[in-house]
Each structure stands twice: as structure tokens, then as C-alpha cells.
């Protein structure tokens, strides 16, 4: 389940103050409830790939008109690379360091599952989620570091590829990742990530509108969180 693009491979386009004591108390209660639910989800032990696959969005739940779920993948106990740009060691500065941190990080997963929602015009949104025994690595933070450090286009002098990382308009972790090798040989992906304790969600839209990707991302986060709450309740 590689997450990077090889610039040597041809890419084509088409391949988002309290008014009263009572109101203040209600607000506080809502905040405490939200915190409690968050802690409950993040404390759930790593689930296997089969469970994560059941929590993936369906075609209808994706909300993407005309999209069909394809390329279903479910793995148990595999290592997931987080590399964004291969051979990141050739790049210097803060951006190079951020890319190297992602390239050197690997998630030893308990399970993982992925599905792509493909449209007839070639655009699509892929959803993936994976679980880990530890919480030492935060994919969302690694990608946030890249978005913050890589504010200028990055040129690979050996391959001629140019990489651009654009911050998202939303509050999701991630970035818009554009690659240009030659005119007409280019690709654009919207990457969004979420850490939920021992579980991680990644949604990537290929040549897709950021708003569409964000809608899928929000729906997947909501479904996964609900599923993990149910697991927590069953174990209580």
C-alpha cells in the first residue's frame, strides 16, 4: 500500500461567553462528553484488517456521484511505508528533513484495509485505514510537517520532476501534492489523514476536488469512530 509516486512512471491526468449559568453548564458538559468519546476511541486496541475492512465506506456512504468501489485490499500484519517522495535524502533544508522523516518511518501494522471509489472520468478517491500496536508514529503529524516545511516547489535535478505541496483549505491534516515530470506528464493528489490512537485513516483524491475529498474524509472518520466506540462498549 505505497503512498508515493515514482517520477519514472508515466502519469496522466484522469488516471476536498455563556449567556447564563445553565447554558455554560451545558457547554461544559458537551465539551466533557466530546473529550470522553475521543479518549474512548483512542484507547481502543488495534483491530485486525477484517474489522477495518468492515468499517470502510460503501459506495453510497462515500457520497460521490457515479463512483464505484474497486481495488479492495485487506492485509494482516504488514509494514506500511509512509514515504511521499522516494530518495528524499537528496533534498536539503527543512523540507528535505520532513520528507526524510516520512521516508524513514514505517508502520508495523496489526491490520489494514483500503478501497478506491472510482469515477468514469478517471478521477477517484481512495480510503485506507490501518492499526498499530503502538502510537509512537503519527502519520498525520509527519504529513503536517511536510506541508509546513515544503512551502516552495521542490525540483529533483536527476529526474526533472517537480513536487509542490499546497496546504489544505480545511482543518484536516495533509496537503495537496502536485507532481510534474514533463508537460502533460503530471498528477495531483489531495491527501488527508487522521490519527485515532492505535488507528489511522488516510484519504487520497486523485485529480479530485478538495471539497469532495474532505466530504469522503469526514464520512470515513465518522464511520470509523463510531465503529471503534462500539468495540469499546462491547469490551466494557
C-alpha positions, 0 to 999 in steps of 0.5 A: 500500500505505497503512498508515493509516486515514482517520477519514472512512471508515466502519469496522466491526468484522469488516471476536498461567553455563556449567556447564563449559568445553565447554558455554560453548564451545558457547554461544559458538559458537551465539551466533557462528553466530546473529550470522553468519546475521543479518549474512548476511541483512542484507547481502543486496541488495534483491530485486525484488517477484517474489522477495518475492512468492515468499517470502510465506506460503501459506495453510497456512504462515500457520497460521490456521484457515479463512483464505484468501489474497486481495488479492495485490499485487506492485509494482516500484519504488514509494514506500511511505508509512509514515504511521499517522495522516494530518495528524499535524502537528496533534498536539503533544508527543512523540507528535505528533513520532513520528507526524510522523516516520512521516508524513514518511518514505517508502520508495523501494522496489526491490520489494514484495509483500503478501497478506491471509489472510482469515477468514469472520468478517471478521477477517484478517491481512495480510503485506507485505514490501518492499526498499530500496536503502538502510537509512537508514529503519527502519520498525520503529524509527519504529513503536517510537517511536510506541508509546513516545511515544503512551502516552495516547489521542490525540483529533483535535478536527476529526474526533472520532476517537480513536487509542490505541496499546497496546504489544505483549505480545511482543518484536516491534516495533509496537503495537496501534492502536485507532481510534474515530470514533463508537460502533460506528464503530471498528477495531483493528489489531495491527501488527508489523514487522521490519527485515532490512537492505535488507528489511522485513516488516510484519504487520497483524491486523485485529480479530485476536488478538495471539497469532495475529498474532505466530504469522503474524509469526514464520512470515513472518520465518522464511520470509523469512530463510531465503529471503534466506540462500539468495540469499546462498549462491547469490551466494557 
